[in-house]
């Protein structure tokens, strides 16, 4: 027995092995959590925007538009202007004291298909940067489904994973489907 203080080589090797083992379990779980966080963030914010637009359409009695700017990855809730306002635009962004009327989604989430009433609006018009659908004053929406490709999710394939958001026209809320949906 010696009086030297410190750790033996064997104790250091065991500690490093335990640390490496713990890291090999934690890092992949955190990486997958980041992927699902971006999807969840998109769904939560899109549904919050939909609820805001739905409520405002019923309260004001005006048609509202859910506008997607694909070049900027931006979603915005807009209200139809009065015909007497003298503005050229028929829709403008709504003002909300408590909620943001727009949301910018992650660059890794790429919109591949945008179906409105069964028509793919992205591929119907070439070189389109804007797509939208409507919320009517009685609270109904058009039938909408979005196919989204996640470039950061490599769990399902090396190229990435796709999922769909399908809008319930009566509740104006999107639900997630784990694969692409084609109406």
C-alpha positions as a Python dict, from the first residue, in 0.01 Angstrom:
ca = {
    (1, 'X'): (0, 0, 0),
    (2, 'X'): (152, 328, -99),
    (3, 'X'): (66, 675, 26),
    (4, 'X'): (52, 833, -320),
    (5, 'X'): (-268, 1017, -397),
    (6, 'X'): (-448, 990, -731),
    (7, 'X'): (-617, 735, -953),
    (8, 'X'): (-467, 422, -1097),
    (9, 'X'): (-455, 365, -1470),
    (10, 'X'): (-723, 96, -1441),
    (11, 'X'): (-963, 332, -1261),
    (12, 'X'): (-917, 597, -1530),
    (13, 'X'): (-978, 346, -1811),
    (14, 'X'): (-1298, 219, -1643),
    (15, 'X'): (-1423, 577, -1595),
    (16, 'X'): (-1356, 664, -1961),
    (17, 'X'): (-1528, 345, -2079),
    (18, 'X'): (-1838, 425, -1871),
    (19, 'X'): (-1843, 781, -2004),
    (20, 'X'): (-1811, 657, -2365),
    (21, 'X'): (-2094, 408, -2311),
    (22, 'X'): (-2324, 674, -2167),
    (23, 'X'): (-2241, 912, -2453),
    (24, 'X'): (-2318, 645, -2714),
    (25, 'X'): (-2669, 617, -2570),
    (26, 'X'): (-2743, 986, -2510),
    (27, 'X'): (-2616, 1149, -2833),
    (28, 'X'): (-2841, 959, -3081),
    (29, 'X'): (-3143, 1018, -2857),
    (30, 'X'): (-3072, 1391, -2849),
    (31, 'X'): (-3025, 1404, -3226),
    (32, 'X'): (-3362, 1233, -3284),
    (33, 'X'): (-3526, 1464, -3031),
    (34, 'X'): (-3407, 1767, -3232),
    (35, 'X'): (-3569, 1626, -3546),
    (36, 'X'): (-3902, 1566, -3377),
    (37, 'X'): (-3879, 1907, -3208),
    (38, 'X'): (-3878, 2086, -3545),
    (39, 'X'): (-4179, 1885, -3664),
    (40, 'X'): (-4365, 1941, -3339),
    (41, 'X'): (-4280, 2312, -3348),
    (42, 'X'): (-4424, 2341, -3700),
    (43, 'X'): (-4746, 2158, -3606),
    (44, 'X'): (-4796, 2353, -3281),
    (45, 'X'): (-4738, 2694, -3442),
    (46, 'X'): (-4940, 2614, -3755),
    (47, 'X'): (-5233, 2496, -3541),
    (48, 'X'): (-5205, 2811, -3325),
    (49, 'X'): (-5221, 3023, -3641),
    (50, 'X'): (-5516, 2820, -3767),
    (51, 'X'): (-5701, 2869, -3439),
    (52, 'X'): (-5633, 3244, -3450),
    (53, 'X'): (-5756, 3270, -3810),
    (54, 'X'): (-6058, 3049, -3737),
    (55, 'X'): (-6162, 3257, -3435),
    (56, 'X'): (-6109, 3587, -3618),
    (57, 'X'): (-6308, 3466, -3921),
    (58, 'X'): (-6605, 3378, -3701),
    (59, 'X'): (-6582, 3697, -3488),
    (60, 'X'): (-6535, 3944, -3775),
    (61, 'X'): (-6751, 3765, -4032),
    (62, 'X'): (-6474, 3803, -4293),
    (63, 'X'): (-6288, 3552, -4504),
    (64, 'X'): (-5936, 3484, -4377),
    (65, 'X'): (-5646, 3345, -4576),
    (66, 'X'): (-5365, 3118, -4459),
    (67, 'X'): (-5077, 3234, -4678),
    (68, 'X'): (-4755, 3037, -4733),
    (69, 'X'): (-4449, 3218, -4869),
    (70, 'X'): (-4232, 2927, -4981),
    (71, 'X'): (-3926, 3140, -5058),
    (72, 'X'): (-3909, 3268, -4700),
    (73, 'X'): (-4057, 2959, -4525),
    (74, 'X'): (-4324, 3187, -4382),
    (75, 'X'): (-4687, 3124, -4289),
    (76, 'X'): (-4917, 3421, -4225),
    (77, 'X'): (-5284, 3473, -4137),
    (78, 'X'): (-5447, 3746, -4346),
    (79, 'X'): (-5791, 3905, -4344),
    (80, 'X'): (-5994, 4017, -4645),
    (81, 'X'): (-6000, 4393, -4680),
    (82, 'X'): (-6317, 4595, -4700),
    (83, 'X'): (-6395, 4693, -5054),
    (84, 'X'): (-6411, 5059, -4945),
    (85, 'X'): (-6057, 5067, -4802),
    (86, 'X'): (-5900, 5184, -5129),
    (87, 'X'): (-5613, 4936, -5098),
    (88, 'X'): (-5491, 4734, -5395),
    (89, 'X'): (-5442, 4419, -5190),
    (90, 'X'): (-5750, 4219, -5112),
    (91, 'X'): (-5589, 4059, -4804),
    (92, 'X'): (-5364, 4206, -4534),
    (93, 'X'): (-5190, 4051, -4234),
    (94, 'X'): (-5410, 4052, -3925),
    (95, 'X'): (-5316, 4234, -3609),
    (96, 'X'): (-5313, 4034, -3289),
    (97, 'X'): (-5224, 4162, -2945),
    (98, 'X'): (-5147, 3824, -2793),
    (99, 'X'): (-5038, 3589, -3073),
    (100, 'X'): (-4799, 3634, -3363),
    (101, 'X'): (-4999, 3620, -3688),
    (102, 'X'): (-4702, 3464, -3871),
    (103, 'X'): (-4453, 3181, -3829),
    (104, 'X'): (-4125, 3096, -4001),
    (105, 'X'): (-4057, 2722, -4021),
    (106, 'X'): (-3717, 2545, -4019),
    (107, 'X'): (-3516, 2528, -4343),
    (108, 'X'): (-3477, 2150, -4305),
    (109, 'X'): (-3854, 2104, -4350),
    (110, 'X'): (-3923, 2126, -4724),
    (111, 'X'): (-4277, 2148, -4858),
    (112, 'X'): (-4309, 1890, -5140),
    (113, 'X'): (-4683, 1884, -5213),
    (114, 'X'): (-4961, 2127, -5121),
    (115, 'X'): (-5303, 1977, -5194),
    (116, 'X'): (-5610, 2202, -5180),
    (117, 'X'): (-5938, 2027, -5261),
    (118, 'X'): (-5735, 1744, -5421),
    (119, 'X'): (-5530, 1969, -5652),
    (120, 'X'): (-5153, 1996, -5601),
    (121, 'X'): (-5105, 2373, -5605),
    (122, 'X'): (-4724, 2351, -5604),
    (123, 'X'): (-4700, 2152, -5925),
    (124, 'X'): (-5008, 2298, -6094),
    (125, 'X'): (-4842, 2638, -6133),
    (126, 'X'): (-4475, 2637, -6225),
    (127, 'X'): (-4235, 2857, -6023),
    (128, 'X'): (-4486, 2951, -5755),
    (129, 'X'): (-4357, 3102, -5430),
    (130, 'X'): (-4699, 3165, -5277),
    (131, 'X'): (-4980, 2925, -5192),
    (132, 'X'): (-5285, 2989, -4977),
    (133, 'X'): (-5618, 2853, -4865),
    (134, 'X'): (-5920, 3013, -4701),
    (135, 'X'): (-6111, 3008, -4374),
    (136, 'X'): (-6471, 3114, -4428),
    (137, 'X'): (-6675, 3329, -4185),
    (138, 'X'): (-6871, 3020, -4074),
    (139, 'X'): (-6544, 2859, -3956),
    (140, 'X'): (-6497, 2605, -4235),
    (141, 'X'): (-6174, 2560, -4427),
    (142, 'X'): (-6086, 2404, -4757),
    (143, 'X'): (-5962, 2044, -4763),
    (144, 'X'): (-5584, 2079, -4734),
    (145, 'X'): (-5299, 1833, -4701),
    (146, 'X'): (-4928, 1912, -4698),
    (147, 'X'): (-4650, 1665, -4773),
    (148, 'X'): (-4330, 1773, -4601),
    (149, 'X'): (-3982, 1629, -4644),
    (150, 'X'): (-3749, 1645, -4344),
    (151, 'X'): (-3386, 1651, -4459),
    (152, 'X'): (-3249, 1608, -4105),
    (153, 'X'): (-3438, 1287, -4028),
    (154, 'X'): (-3215, 1002, -4143),
    (155, 'X'): (-3389, 732, -3939),
    (156, 'X'): (-3622, 612, -4216),
    (157, 'X'): (-3383, 645, -4509),
    (158, 'X'): (-3048, 798, -4593),
    (159, 'X'): (-3212, 1079, -4790),
    (160, 'X'): (-3456, 1187, -4519),
    (161, 'X'): (-3813, 1123, -4411),
    (162, 'X'): (-4148, 1250, -4522),
    (163, 'X'): (-4466, 1319, -4328),
    (164, 'X'): (-4802, 1479, -4398),
    (165, 'X'): (-5017, 1739, -4228),
    (166, 'X'): (-5388, 1692, -4296),
    (167, 'X'): (-5634, 1970, -4214),
    (168, 'X'): (-5970, 1889, -4058),
    (169, 'X'): (-6201, 2140, -4235),
    (170, 'X'): (-6444, 2152, -3940),
    (171, 'X'): (-6199, 2212, -3653),
    (172, 'X'): (-5936, 2397, -3861),
    (173, 'X'): (-5657, 2190, -3703),
    (174, 'X'): (-5382, 1985, -3866),
    (175, 'X'): (-5302, 1626, -3773),
    (176, 'X'): (-4975, 1446, -3848),
    (177, 'X'): (-4945, 1136, -4064),
    (178, 'X'): (-4612, 953, -4063),
    (179, 'X'): (-4594, 913, -4443),
    (180, 'X'): (-4690, 1115, -4749),
    (181, 'X'): (-5064, 1146, -4820),
    (182, 'X'): (-5203, 1176, -5171),
    (183, 'X'): (-5576, 1257, -5196),
}
